[in-house]
Amino acid sequence: MLRTVRRLPATGPDILTAVADPGRAPRRAGRVLVLNSADRVLLLHGFDPVRPDEPYWLVPGGGANPGESLAEAAARELREETGISASPGELGEPVWHEVTEFSFAGIAYRMEQDFFLLRIAAAEVSTDGMEPDEREYSIGHRWWSVAELAAATEPFYPVALPELLARIS
């Protein structure tokens, strides 16, 4: 079950969609909304090993290491997962903050994540920097338009991505 508390934009009011479950492992993450010159966003395609028949799309990024800022985590994860390099400074301030609850590989998480924006002309995506377990659960990647996301039948996260992209595009 996915529960979300989100803010649009990062300085906006909280929208509470469910009460947090205190029994979940806390996690902090940084994610990068990578937009190309055609305003298409890069999403990674993957699956939970517990539910391999339920693939989904998600924004590049992931958990922060101890002592790492969310911008540093976002930049590191972006490089590892896509081969796209950006410094934390290039990512700037978060454009959105989300608190979400989910499970992965049988572990329940409560994750606070900041989303950063990176505009690029184009990029060759490379997953060579992924950790072995990330590579195992990764299916591919795709550049999506807002209209394609709004019409998508496959799940993607965050669920509010089309709304978020419409606000920042």
Helices and strands as residue ranges (DSSP letters): E 3-7, E 14-16, E 25-35, E 41-48, E 51-58, E 61-63, H 70-82, H 88-91, E 96-104, E 107-119, H 132-136, E 138-144, H 146-151, E 156-157, H 161-168
